[in-house]
Amino acid sequence: MKGIVNVIAVELKLAVREPMSAFFALAFPVIMLWVKLRGGDKPLPGGVRLVDATVPMLIVFVVGLAALVVLPATLAQYRERRVLKRLRATPASPAMLYGAQWVAHMLLAVLGSALLVGLGLAFYGLAGPADVAGVLLAWLLGGLSLGAIGLLVGALAPSGRAATVIGLSLFFPMVFLSGAVIPRETMGGAMRAIGDLMPMAPAVDALRDGWVGNAVSASNVGIMAAIALVAGAIAVRAFRW
């Protein structure tokens, strides 16, 4: 257990110290928050305040970035540099390695999420989450489902550069179509229908529902859990030292 904790601590430090990862996970969402709210806190169609929708949306943005871009690139780079080959001589199993990497990168997402919430409360009049348990469940399942996809990319990508390209190719369509950047209430019917097919959409919907006090949809919970189980199982089977 101590060994896993040490690995997680080291991986988190490396992620925070890496300029691009730290910028896009911590600073860029803050900039986006300022840009989206600088024109005032106008309610969206349906009456939800813009800030109460924007902060949960950007939290999913942070989780998705850590899970789909940073995590697979790190894993693929470790294989490319033969770090994983050296770890093969230790008692570490693929599942243990995946777990440590997932926790470390999700802690990076926790930092980004906390920063968004703190700034929203301090400067933009953000209301606290009405259903704390629902928000935490949505965040966790979102991290598990998107993280499982990221681990699968990291397992299959031939190099760190390829993993980054694949991760970004998945990340950007997801954030723009699933509602992590553009509120789903403002999308056209066709765009929203496409967004509904994105693995990130259930996380956005569930987190926003929990934040404003609506019941988190059982279908969203089930979809995220299914993605986490299926993609995670495939990632473990596809693992290469």
MOQUIUR-V99978 format. One record per pair of residues at least 12 apart in sequence whose ideal C-beta (glycine too) atoms are under 10 Angstrom apart, sorted by the first residue. I is the first residue (numbers start at 1). J is the second residue. If there is no record, write none. Layout:
i->[I/I]
j->[J/J]
This chain:
i->[3/3/3/3/3/4/4/4/4/4/4/5/5/6/7/7/7/7/7/7/7/7/7/8/8/8/8/8/8/8/8/8/9/9/9/10/10/11/11/11/11/11/11/11/11/11/11/11/12/12/12/12/12/12/12/12/13/14/14/14/15/15/15/15/15/15/15/15/15/15/15/16/16/16/16/18/18/18/18/20/20/20/20/21/21/21/21/21/21/21/21/21/22/22/22/22/24/24/24/24/24/24/24/24/25/25/25/25/25/25/25/25/25/25/25/25/25/25/26/26/26/26/26/26/26/26/27/27/28/28/28/28/28/29/29/29/29/29/29/29/29/29/29/29/29/29/30/30/30/30/30/30/30/32/32/32/32/32/32/33/33/33/33/33/33/33/33/33/33/33/33/34/34/34/35/36/36/36/36/36/36/36/36/36/36/36/37/37/37/37/37/37/37/37/37/37/41/41/41/41/43/44/44/44/44/45/45/45/45/46/46/46/46/47/47/48/48/48/48/48/48/49/49/49/49/49/50/50/51/51/51/51/51/51/51/52/52/52/52/52/52/52/52/52/52/52/53/53/53/53/53/53/53/53/54/54/54/54/54/54/54/55/55/55/55/55/55/55/55/55/55/55/55/55/56/56/56/56/56/56/56/56/56/56/56/56/56/56/56/56/56/56/56/56/56/57/57/57/57/57/57/57/57/57/57/57/57/57/58/58/58/58/58/58/58/58/59/59/59/59/59/59/59/59/59/59/59/59/59/59/59/59/59/59/59/60/60/60/60/60/60/60/60/60/60/60/60/60/60/60/60/60/60/60/60/60/60/61/61/61/61/61/61/61/61/61/61/61/61/62/62/62/62/62/62/62/62/62/62/63/63/63/63/63/63/63/63/63/63/63/63/63/63/63/63/63/63/63/64/64/64/64/64/64/64/64/64/64/64/64/64/64/64/64/64/64/64/65/65/65/65/65/65/65/65/65/65/65/66/66/66/66/66/66/66/66/66/66/66/66/66/66/66/67/67/67/67/67/67/67/67/67/67/67/67/67/67/67/67/67/67/67/67/67/68/68/68/68/68/68/68/68/68/68/68/68/68/68/68/68/68/69/69/69/69/69/69/69/69/69/69/69/69/69/70/70/70/70/70/70/70/70/70/71/71/71/71/71/71/71/71/71/71/71/71/71/71/71/71/71/72/72/72/72/72/72/72/72/72/72/72/72/72/72/72/72/72/72/72/72/73/73/73/73/73/73/73/73/73/73/73/73/73/73/74/74/74/74/74/74/74/74/75/75/75/75/75/75/75/75/75/75/75/75/75/75/75/75/76/76/76/76/76/76/76/76/76/76/76/76/76/76/77/77/77/77/77/77/77/78/78/78/78/78/79/79/79/79/79/79/79/79/79/79/80/80/80/80/80/80/80/81/82/83/84/84/84/84/85/85/86/87/88/89/92/93/93/94/94/94/94/94/94/94/94/94/95/95/95/95/97/97/97/97/98/98/98/98/98/98/98/98/98/98/99/101/101/101/101/102/102/102/102/102/102/102/103/103/105/105/105/105/106/106/106/106/106/106/106/109/109/109/109/109/110/110/113/113/113/113/117/117/126/127/127/127/128/129/129/129/129/129/130/130/130/130/130/130/131/131/131/131/131/131/131/131/132/132/133/133/134/134/134/134/134/134/134/134/134/134/134/135/135/135/135/135/135/135/135/136/136/137/137/137/137/137/137/137/138/138/138/138/138/138/138/138/138/138/138/138/138/138/138/139/139/139/139/140/140/140/141/141/141/141/141/141/141/141/141/141/141/141/141/142/142/142/142/142/142/142/142/142/142/142/143/143/143/144/144/144/144/144/144/144/144/145/145/145/145/145/145/145/145/145/145/145/145/145/145/146/146/146/146/146/146/146/146/146/146/147/147/147/147/147/148/148/148/148/148/148/148/148/148/148/148/148/149/149/149/149/149/149/149/149/149/149/149/149/150/150/150/150/150/150/150/151/151/151/151/151/151/151/152/152/152/152/152/152/152/152/152/152/153/153/153/153/153/153/153/154/154/154/154/154/155/155/155/155/155/155/155/156/156/156/156/156/158/170/170/170/171/173/173/173/173/174/174/174/174/174/174/174/175/175/175/176/176/176/176/177/177/177/177/177/177/177/177/177/177/178/178/178/178/178/178/178/178/178/178/178/178/178/179/179/179/179/179/179/179/179/179/179/179/180/180/180/180/180/180/180/181/182/183/183/184/184/184/184/184/199/199/199/199/199/200/200/201/201/201/202/202/202/202/202/202/202/202/202/202/202/203/203/203/203/204/205/205/205/205/206/206/206/206/206/207]
j->[90/91/92/96/100/92/96/97/99/100/103/100/103/100/87/92/96/97/99/100/101/103/104/99/100/101/102/103/104/105/106/107/100/104/107/100/104/71/74/78/100/101/102/103/104/105/107/108/103/104/105/106/107/108/110/111/104/74/104/108/66/70/71/74/101/104/105/107/108/109/111/104/107/108/111/70/73/74/108/69/70/73/164/65/66/69/70/71/73/74/105/108/70/108/111/112/61/62/65/66/69/70/112/171/61/62/63/65/66/69/70/105/108/109/111/112/113/115/62/108/109/111/112/114/115/116/112/115/58/61/62/65/112/54/55/57/58/59/61/62/65/112/113/115/116/119/58/112/115/116/118/119/120/54/57/58/61/116/181/51/54/55/57/58/115/116/119/120/123/124/126/119/123/124/54/50/51/53/54/55/57/58/124/181/182/183/50/51/54/55/119/120/123/124/125/126/54/124/125/126/185/183/184/185/186/183/184/185/186/183/184/185/212/185/212/183/185/208/211/212/214/124/125/126/127/212/124/183/120/121/123/124/125/126/127/120/124/125/126/127/128/129/130/208/211/212/179/183/184/185/204/208/211/212/116/120/124/126/181/183/208/113/116/117/119/120/121/124/126/127/129/207/208/211/113/116/117/120/126/129/135/138/139/179/180/203/204/205/206/207/208/209/210/211/212/116/175/178/179/180/181/182/183/184/204/207/208/211/112/113/116/117/120/175/180/181/109/110/112/113/114/115/116/117/120/135/138/139/142/180/203/204/207/208/211/109/113/138/139/142/143/146/174/175/178/179/180/181/200/201/202/203/204/205/206/207/208/109/112/113/116/171/174/175/178/180/181/200/204/108/109/110/111/112/113/114/115/116/180/105/106/108/109/110/112/113/138/139/140/142/143/145/146/147/180/200/203/207/109/142/143/146/147/149/150/167/170/171/172/174/175/178/180/199/200/203/204/105/108/109/112/146/150/167/168/171/175/180/102/104/105/106/107/108/109/110/111/112/113/143/146/147/150/102/105/106/108/109/142/143/144/145/146/147/148/149/150/151/153/167/170/171/200/203/146/147/149/150/153/163/166/167/168/169/170/171/172/174/175/199/200/105/150/153/163/164/165/166/167/168/169/170/171/172/101/104/105/108/109/150/163/164/167/98/101/102/104/105/106/108/109/146/147/149/150/151/153/154/163/167/101/105/147/149/150/151/152/153/154/155/156/157/160/162/163/164/166/167/170/235/150/153/154/157/159/160/161/162/163/164/165/166/167/168/101/104/105/150/154/160/163/164/97/98/101/102/105/150/151/152/153/154/155/157/160/163/235/239/153/154/155/156/157/158/159/160/161/162/163/164/166/167/154/157/159/160/161/163/164/97/101/154/160/241/154/155/157/158/159/160/163/239/240/241/157/158/159/160/161/162/163/160/241/241/97/239/240/241/240/241/241/241/241/241/241/236/239/151/155/235/236/237/238/239/240/241/232/235/236/239/151/236/239/241/147/148/150/151/154/155/232/235/236/239/151/147/150/151/154/143/144/147/148/150/151/232/143/147/143/147/150/151/139/140/142/143/144/146/147/139/142/143/146/147/139/143/135/139/143/207/129/135/211/211/212/213/211/207/210/211/212/213/209/210/211/212/213/214/209/210/211/212/213/214/215/216/210/211/210/216/206/207/209/210/211/212/213/214/215/216/221/206/207/208/209/210/211/212/216/207/210/206/207/210/216/220/221/224/202/203/204/205/206/207/208/209/210/211/216/217/220/221/224/203/206/207/210/203/224/228/202/203/206/207/216/220/221/222/223/224/225/227/228/199/200/202/203/204/206/207/220/224/227/228/203/224/228/203/224/225/227/228/229/231/232/199/200/202/203/223/224/225/226/227/228/229/230/231/232/170/171/174/199/200/203/224/227/228/231/227/228/231/232/235/199/224/227/228/229/230/231/232/233/234/235/236/167/170/174/199/200/227/228/230/231/232/234/235/163/166/167/170/171/231/235/231/232/234/235/236/238/239/230/231/232/233/234/235/236/237/238/239/166/167/169/170/231/235/238/166/167/235/238/239/234/235/236/237/238/239/240/234/235/238/239/240/240/198/199/200/200/194/195/198/200/195/198/199/200/201/203/204/198/200/204/191/195/198/200/191/192/193/194/195/196/197/198/200/201/192/194/195/196/197/198/199/200/201/202/203/204/205/192/195/196/198/200/201/203/204/205/207/208/195/198/200/201/203/204/207/204/195/204/208/196/201/204/205/208/223/224/227/228/231/224/227/220/223/224/216/217/219/220/221/222/223/224/225/226/227/220/223/224/227/220/217/219/220/223/219/220/221/223/224/220]
